[in-house]
Amino acid sequence: MKDEQFWQALDKLVEACEIVLDRPKGTRHPRYPNIVYPLDYGYLAGSTSGDGDGIDVWVGSLPDRRIVGVEATVDMEKRDAEIKVLIGLTDDEMATVSEFHNEWPMSAVIIKRTEWTTMQERACAIVIEEGRILLMHRRKAGIEYYTVPGGKIEPGETPEEACLREVLEETGITVEITSEFAVLSNLGRVEHYFLVKKLSGDLQLGGPEAERQSEANFYEPMWVPLDRLSEYRLLPEEIKEMIIQISPGN
């Protein structure tokens, strides 16, 4: 329980701060030009670490910008210890970061977010109406993308119940399920996708997403023409291709 509280607190901290990537992948250290950053590296603007600057972050290639762990580092030359937040890193990228910081005078250890090592389940809705599909426009960690409405299945909920709840919370509209569409494994999670139809309500952001809304963590539910879906960065790509296949004209 205490582990979960730590990660939830860290989630809130990251969501409240802007991620500034001032040392992109492939750039050199400003004082030690022989050091090249293997991944995007930066800090949380508005936060404070032990050295008085913003908390450092590594940002990986996963489109879902969740926190996957932290890295604790010790610099014997500076007599300094810090933590660095790991956002959207794959296992290989975490190994790369560990190798990067485990050269004298530095030592490091990575603490993985164990709750992500167990399979989690989500429920998602594909809402199609009058040639349009309902998407959630997202900007997080400087990355812009789209998803279909959905979220975590709560204890005691069925996937169907979670799907209906998430759509109402996130978008303000009431829907009913017409059929199951797909069950996919994505980023270590089982995702249940349902075809649904709108019953009532006006489109407006709500629920936890509205509470978390900021310039650095942006949400916007919106209708998108179904025949232009290929132009949008809808994630995961697998579900995007499946939706395109069922669209009229395919």
C-alpha positions, 0 to 999 in steps of 0.5 A: 500500500505504501508503494502505491501511495508513493507512485500515486504521489509521484504521478501527481507531481509529474502531472503538475509540472512541465517536462522540459527536455533540454538535453535531447537524445544524441546531444552532448553534455554541456560541460563534458562533450564526450558524454552523449545522452542516449535518451531524452533527458530533462527536468520537471519545471517548478519542482526542486531536487536535492541540488536545488534544481528541477527534478531530473527525468529520462523520457523513453519511446513508449507512447504512453507517458507513464512513470515506469520507475525511478533511478537513484544515483550517487556521484562520488566526485560531487558527494551528491545523491539524487533520484531521476524519474523514468517516464515511458521507458522500455526495459531495454531503455532502462538498462541503457540508462543504468549503464549510462550512470554506472561509470565512475564517479557515478553509481546508480540503481533503478527501482521499477514500478512493480504495479506495472509488472502485473497485467492490468486491464482497461476498457475502451469505447469506439464511438462512431456516429454519423461518419465520425469517431470520438477521440481523446486528443492528448498532449503529454511530455511534449508528445501529441497523440489521440486515444479512444475513450477508456480507462482502468477497470476498477475492482468489482467492475466488469469490462462492460461496466468500466467502458460505460463509466469511463465514457461518461466520466471523460466525455459527458455522454451516455452510451450503450454497448452494441458489441465487443470489438477486440481484446488486445495486449498493449504496454503490458495491459489487457485492453477490452474494446467495445463498439458503442452508440451514443444515447444522450449528453453533450461532449465535455471533458470531465472526471479525473481527466478534467482535474489533471488538465494542464498545458503539460498534460492536455485532454480534449474529447473531440469528434473526428471524421472517420474517413480521415482517421489515417491522418491522426496519430491514434494509439495503439496503432493496432486498434487504429488499423482495425477501426480503419478496416471496418470503416465504410469504403474498406 
